[in-house]
Each structure stands twice: as structure tokens, then as C-alpha cells.
Amino acid sequence: MNITPTHINYLFICHRKLWLFSHGMNMEHTSGLVDEGRQIHEKSYPQRAAKWQEVDLGIAKIDFYDPLLRQVHEIKKSNKKEPAHVAQVKYYIYLLRRAGVEVERGILEYPILRSTEIVEYDIQDEEEIVGWLEEIKKITQGACPGLLAKTRCRNCAYEDFCWSGETEENRK
């Protein structure tokens, strides 16, 4: 199984979403929020298109890598910072380092919040990532995890799939 940054992100967001995605249930194409994220990504930093381009690692597309500063940049449409975002950037760094690319840190950019977050990376992060990879394998090889009664589900691309047939009372 090729573990992508999306798997890492879903590990931190929802194990059910991770399991569904890993078993070929990709609902992101039906989400207006995903499309909105693409538009924010394209329009937030138009000056970069002339200088930088996405880095395609096969299982991952990195928004851009600055070889002079040796840092990965990731743009997020979110209106709040999430541990899943940091984990995803650390996984990008992990993948690049395994490919022999020197990377010192990542930069998370939140255009809606007009803020950035520096993501440092050290040898302990590699050990932690190996643990994430094992946890993902364990989750995806087991039975589908149960539903989460979280307000987060309301903005999820998998919401209709997961909650079809459920009553509003069950969501709380």
C-alpha cells in the first residue's frame, strides 16, 4: 500500500474517512469545499507560478519546494490550524528526505487567516512518522471504524455517505 499525504491527513481527522479512502471510496470529487480549496490555492499566490511549480512525487504533490531555503510550502484553505496539516507537511519532508532532497522545514500558509506556521523537522519526527505509517496499516487492514459524533462531519466530503439513514439525534 502506498501511503499518501492524504492518508496521513485522514489519520488525524477521522479513522473512518481514512479507511473508506484506503478502500477506494474517494468522495472528495463531490465536495464543493475541495473545489474551493483548489481555487484558493490557485489565486492566493499567483506571482509564484512564474517562479515555482508543484513538486510531483508520484504519491504526493507538494505545493512548492524552495531549494535555496530548503523548505516545503503547503497552502491550506482552512480557517483554522490543524494538527493534520502539520503532520502532512512533516510527511512531505519525510518523503523528500528519503528521496535524497535536503529539507530543513516546512511552511504552512493559510491565506484566509493571513498567517503562516513554520513546521520544524528533526530525527524524532521520522520515528513518529514510522509509527503513523504502522497505525494507518493497522486501521486500513481492520474493519471499518465507527461513526464519529463530531460537528466536523458537517463539512466532510464523506458526510452523506457515512450518515445516510441516520437521524439528526444520532449525530450529537
C-alpha positions in Angstrom: 0.0 0.0 0.0 1.4 3.4 -1.0 0.6 5.7 1.9 0.0 9.2 0.6 -0.1 12.5 2.5 -3.9 12.3 2.3 -3.7 9.1 4.3 -1.7 11.0 6.9 -4.1 13.8 7.0 -7.1 11.5 7.4 -5.3 9.6 10.2 -5.5 12.8 12.2 -9.0 13.8 11.1 -11.1 10.6 11.1 -10.2 6.9 11.0 -13.4 6.1 9.2 -12.6 8.5 6.4 -9.1 7.0 6.3 -10.5 3.5 6.0 -13.0 4.5 3.3 -10.4 6.4 1.3 -8.0 3.4 1.6 -10.6 1.1 0.2 -11.3 3.1 -2.9 -14.1 5.3 -1.6 -12.9 8.8 -2.7 -15.7 11.3 -2.1 -13.5 14.4 -2.5 -14.6 14.9 -6.1 -18.2 15.6 -4.9 -17.2 18.2 -2.4 -17.6 21.9 -3.1 -15.1 22.6 -0.2 -12.4 20.7 -2.1 -13.1 22.8 -5.2 -13.0 25.9 -3.1 -9.6 24.8 -1.7 -8.2 24.4 -5.3 -9.4 27.9 -6.2 -7.8 29.5 -3.1 -4.6 27.6 -3.8 -4.5 28.9 -7.4 -5.5 32.5 -6.6 -3.7 33.2 -3.3 -0.2 33.4 -4.6 -0.3 34.0 -8.4 3.2 35.5 -8.5 4.6 32.1 -7.5 3.5 30.4 -10.7 6.3 32.2 -12.6 9.0 31.1 -10.2 7.8 27.9 -8.6 5.8 24.9 -9.5 4.3 21.9 -7.8 6.7 19.0 -7.0 5.1 15.7 -8.0 6.5 12.7 -6.1 4.0 10.3 -7.6 2.1 9.6 -4.3 2.3 13.3 -3.3 2.1 16.7 -4.9 3.9 19.4 -2.9 2.7 23.0 -3.5 6.3 24.0 -3.9 9.8 23.5 -2.6 12.3 26.3 -2.2 15.8 24.8 -2.8 17.6 27.9 -1.6 15.9 27.9 1.8 15.4 24.1 1.7 11.8 24.3 2.8 8.5 22.9 1.6 5.4 25.2 1.3 1.9 24.0 1.7 -1.2 26.2 1.2 -4.3 25.4 3.2 -7.8 26.8 2.6 -8.8 26.2 6.2 -9.9 28.9 8.5 -8.2 27.2 11.4 -4.9 25.5 12.0 -5.0 21.7 12.5 -2.5 19.1 13.7 -3.3 17.2 10.5 -1.8 20.0 8.4 1.5 19.9 10.4 1.5 16.1 10.1 1.0 16.3 6.3 3.9 18.7 5.9 6.1 16.6 8.0 5.3 13.6 5.8 6.2 15.7 2.7 9.6 16.4 4.3 10.0 12.7 5.2 9.3 11.7 1.6 11.7 14.3 0.2 14.4 13.3 2.6 14.0 9.7 1.6 14.4 10.7 -2.0 17.7 12.5 -1.1 16.4 16.0 -1.1 17.7 18.3 1.6 14.8 19.8 3.5 15.1 21.7 6.8 11.5 22.8 7.4 8.0 23.4 6.1 5.9 26.4 5.9 2.1 26.1 6.2 0.3 29.0 4.6 -3.2 30.0 5.5 -4.4 32.7 3.0 -7.8 33.0 4.7 -6.2 33.6 8.1 -3.4 35.6 6.5 -0.9 33.7 8.5 1.9 31.2 8.2 3.2 28.5 10.5 6.8 27.1 10.5 7.0 23.4 10.7 10.3 22.2 12.1 11.5 18.7 11.4 14.0 16.6 13.3 15.1 12.9 13.6 12.4 12.2 16.2 9.8 13.2 13.6 11.0 10.3 11.4 10.3 7.8 14.3 6.9 9.4 14.8 6.1 9.1 11.1 7.0 5.4 11.0 4.5 5.0 13.9 1.9 6.8 11.8 2.5 4.5 8.9 2.1 1.5 11.1 -1.1 2.9 12.6 -2.5 3.6 9.1 -1.8 0.0 8.0 -3.5 -1.3 11.2 -6.6 0.8 10.7 -6.9 0.1 7.0 -6.5 -3.7 7.4 -9.1 -3.9 10.1 -12.9 -3.4 10.0 -14.3 -0.1 9.0 -14.2 2.2 12.1 -17.5 3.5 13.5 -19.0 6.9 13.0 -17.8 9.9 14.9 -20.4 12.1 16.6 -18.5 15.3 15.8 -19.5 18.6 14.3 -16.5 18.2 12.0 -18.6 15.7 9.9 -20.9 18.5 8.7 -18.1 19.8 6.4 -16.8 16.4 5.3 -17.0 15.1 1.8 -17.9 11.7 3.2 -20.8 13.1 5.4 -23.7 12.0 3.1 -22.1 8.5 2.7 -21.4 8.0 6.3 -24.6 9.4 7.7 -27.2 8.2 5.2 -30.1 6.7 7.0 -29.0 8.2 10.4 -31.2 10.6 12.3 -30.2 14.0 13.5 -30.4 12.7 17.1 -27.7 10.2 16.4 -25.3 12.9 15.2 -24.9 14.6 18.6 
